[in-house]
């Protein structure tokens, strides 16, 4: 079974006296939905903290009140409106050089303030750019707004604020737009764990609850089950991780 690759990687970490830190980021939350119910119930069943990247312009206190009943959910800033300003033939991007820098930073300040006011201690001052893309000049302005971390997809780069990235995306965006093959997902997770556990790196899992199919829910259940109570696996909250990496 494909999950055995993950278990073998965790067993190897145990033999080396290392711990594999994992974290879960789920994008595009706006309001309570049945899919969000499913995600939070699954996470709660295995005590896995989840960070919801919330779109500030669209969300209201309905989501905040809903999350008050959860002790495992954190909230980060997912751009402002999740609007694509890129031109034809360009990759989708909200936080690019297509608009005045001051306007973009004002929106990101508004997003930070709104989600902080709505979510209080559940809020993590971390920017999750829509489509995982952000222009460097915008990154340079984030710390001055109060952002303490930036989260995109792929290997971390040295930036200020520091990065807390995701590395395994469960969705086949360029194909079926459903869940990717379990064998590939477990192999990618295992490889990331073995590559980074020794130097204290994290393995970030990226999900999008609104578009999950049965393949995704099955994979997450198997992932959580395999890591649950394994001595070398530790699911971390983004709040704790940001505290560790930010100055």
N, C-alpha and C positions, 0 to 999 in steps of 0.2 A: 504494500500500500504506500501511496505517496507520502503520507504523513510520517512514515518511518524515517525519511530523510531529515525531517525537522527534529524528531526525537533523538536521532543519532547525533545531530549537531548539539543539542542540549546536553546529551550524555557526555560529549567531548568537552563541553564547557565545564561540566561537573568534575571531570577528571583533571582539568587544569585549574580547578578552584576559582572559576570565573562565573559571573552572573550575566545573563543576556537580558538587557533592558528593552522592553517593547512598549510602544504606545500606539493608540488608535485615534485617527483623525477622520471625522465624517463631515463632508461638505454639503452646503446648500440648505441648511436648516432655516426655516422661516416661521413655521407654525406647527402646532401639534398635528400629527397624522398617524394613521394606522401603521405605516412603515416605521415611523419614529418610535412608536410603541414597541414594535417588534425588536428594533435595535436595542432600545434601552432594557427591555426585558431580558434579552439574550446576554447583554453585558452584565446586568445585575446578577444573573444566575451564576456567573463565573467571577464576580467581583472585578470586572475589567473596567477601569475608568475610560471614558470616551470624551474627546474634545469635539464639540460641534462648531464648525465654521459657519457662523450665522450671517446672513445678508442684512446689514443694518437697515437700509431704507425700507425694506419690505416687512420687517418683523415688528411685533407689538408686545404688549404685556401679556398677551395670551400665552406665548411661548414661555415667558418668564414665570408665570404662575404655574404652568404645566411642569416646568423643571424644578419648581420648589419641592415637589414630591420625590425628587431624585437626589441621591447622594453620590452618584458616580459621574454626573455630566458636568463638564466645564464648557465655557463659551469663548470663542475667539472671533476676530473681525474678518469677515469674508468680503473684502473690498468695501464698496458702498452700495451699488445697485446691481452688480453683476451684469453690467451693460458692455457690449462689445463695441469699442470705438475704432478698431482696426479697419483698414480699407480692404477692398476686394483683393483676394489672393494672399492676404496676410493671415497669420495665425491669430486667433481670437485673443483679445487683450483689453481689459478695462484700464489697467494701470501702466499704460505706455506713454510715449511722447507725443500722443495725438492731440492732447489738450494742454492748456496752460498749466504749468507746474503748480502754481498757487491754487488753482481750482481743485486739482487732484488732491493736494495736501489738505485743503479745507474739508473735502469730503471725508478723507481718512480721519481727520480730527473729529468730525461729526460722528463717524461710525464708532470711534473709540469711546467718545463721551456717552453716546446713546446706549451702547451695550453695557458700559460700566454702570450707568444709572439703572438699567433694567435688571441686571444680573448680580450686581454687588460682588460678594466673595466668590461667586462661581465664575466670574469673568477673569480671563487671562489676557493681558495686554500684548497680544501676538497678532500679527497680520498674516492672513492666508489669502494671497492674491487669487482672484478668479482665474481659472485655467492654469494656475501655477506659474503665471508670468508677471514680471514687474520690471520696469525700467530702472537702471542703476541710479539715475538721478533722483528717483522717488525713494529708493532704499536709503540714500544719503540723508533724506529729510525725516525718516521715521523716528529716530531716537529723540529728535527735538519735539516731536508730538507726544511722546510718552510711550511709544511702543518699545517693548523689551525683547522681542523676538520676532523672527520672520520664518514662515514655514512654506516651502514649496515642495517640489517633487524631485528627487535625485540626490546625488552626493552633495554633502555640505560644502560651502565655500566660506572663506573668512570674510564676514561682513559685520557691520555695526548698524542695527542690532544683530546679535548672533542668530544663527539659523538652527531651527529644530525641524528637520525635513521629514518627509515620508519617503518610502523606498519601494514599497510593494503595493501596486494598484490592482484592486480586485476586478476592475471592469475592463472589458475588451472594447475600448472606445472606437477603435478603427476597424472592427469586424462586426461581431454580433451585437455589440453594445449590451451584452449580458455578462454574466460572470465568466472570468477566465478559467482555464483548466486547473483543477486542483493540483495535479502533478507539478505544473509550472509554478504555481503560487507557493507550494510548500518548498520546492527546490530554491526559489528566489529567497524565501524567508530564511531557510537554512544557510544559504551561502552568505547572506548579509550578517547573520548572527556570528558565523565563524570568522568573518572578516573583521568584525568590529568589536566583539566582546572583550578582546584583550586590551584594547585601548580605551575602553569605556564608552564606546559609541552606542547609539540606540538604533533600533529597527522600527521604523514607522510604517504602519499599515494604513492605507488610504481607502475609504469607502464613501459611497454616495447613497444613503438609505432610500432616497426617492426612486431610484432606478434599479434596485436590487431584484434579481430573480432568485429562483430556488437554488441555483448553483452558488450564488454568493452566500445565502443564509447557511447552506450546508457547509461551505468552506469555513465560515466564521465559527460555526459550532464545533467543527473538528479542530480548528486552530485553538480555540479557547479550552477545549477538553484536553488537548495534548499538552498545553502549557500549564493547566491548572494543577497546582501542587507539585510541579516539577521543581526540584531544588535549584535548578540553574535558570529558571525563567521568572521574570518579574515584570508585571505590567505596571507602568508608571503613569501618573497624571501629568498633563502638560504643565500644570501650575508648578509642580515640584521640579520638573526638568528645566523650566524657564528660570526658576530661582537658582538652579545650579550653573547654568551657562551664561546668565547675564551679569554684567558688572554691578 
